[in-house]
């Protein structure tokens, strides 16, 4: 049966598409203009004399180094979150008890704790551990604040796995560890993919922890690298936006690769 047309939904989709695409267009357009044209022109007007000089300026000012640091931190955060959260979610789903349920609810309280509220204790801990001005000093707290939401997503995914599959593996003599790696992980690929995207974005877009816990040029990340184009006397707007464009390309590429897994994670175990 053919569904009737919905003009209001179509209009809303067009408006939302414009809201998303217009800022992207302005960002790319201004990144291709000269500084004098960007300061005195209309941001919605295409550049009169397009130039890639701004991208050359960005690449010559340590963008590759900042990108490598950010990728390394994102990889560490994703690794820590997966290694800890997948078993935690498995135990929370499979263990029926007062203590496991209470520990799970207590763990989820981390969702309500803002990073700004604990940045001073975290700073003291980082300095006591001699981790200040290192990438690990950024990765550890970032992973900690990504874990509550990650556990919540994974428990929702694991609850969608039929109980009969657990019982069948138990009858075959499978240990809990074998159930985790042979049953849970393959069927929870969607939820794991969602957690990977979420945790990597937390690391990629993080600003507070790199600002507080790092200082030198060697440990600078992309979010702090944007300050390269901000001085006391002005802002190099085209170069700044060129840096933002280059910073967004890896994230967009990851989304294109993992979009099906991401949608499957939002739909349940196995993407049902």
C-alpha positions, 0 to 999 in steps of 0.5 A: 500500500502506497503511503500518502505524501507528507508535505510538512515532513518534506519541508522540515527535511529541506529546512534541516538540510539547509541548517546542516549544509549552509555552515559547511558551505560557509566553512569550506568557502571561506577557507578558500579565500584570502584574509582581506576578502574574508574580512570584508566580504559576504560569507555566503558569496563564493570566493572571487579568487579561490586559493589553496594557500590557507591549506598550505599554511595549515600543513606547514604549521604542524597540522600533521603532528597535531593530527597524529597526537589526536589519532593516538589519543583517540585510539587509546581512549577507544581501546580502554573503553572497549577493554573495560566496558564490554566485560562490565556490560556483560556482567551487568546483564548476566548477573542478577544480584543486588550488588551487581545492580547497585554497582551498575547504577552507581557506575552510571552516576558518572553521566551526571558528573561534569568534567569541569567539577572534577578537573582540579582533583584530576589535575592533582592525580595526573601530576602525582602520577607524573603524567602531566604534559603527556598524551596519556594524561588526556586519554585516561580521563577522556576514557573515564568520562566516556565509559558510563554512556558506553556501558549504557549503550552496550547493556542495551545491546546485550539485553537484546541477545536471546536468552536461549543462545546463552543457555545453548552455549551453557549446555555445551559447557562454554565458560563465561569467557567463551560466551563473551568472545564467541557469542556476545562480541559477534552479536554486539557488533552494532553496539560496539561500533556505536561505542567506538564512534562515541568514544573516538568523538569524545577524544577528537573533540575534547578541549578541556583535558588537553588544555589543562593537562598538556603544555608543550608543542609535542603533546598538542592536539588538534583542538589546541592547534587551532590557537595557532591562528589566533593572536593578540591582534587578530585571527587568520579566519581562512587558515582557521577554517581550513584547519577545521575542514581538515580536522573534520575529514577523518571523522567524516571518513570514519562515519562513512565506513561505520554508518551501517554499524552505527545504525545497527547499534541503535537498532539492537543486537545484530541490527534487528 
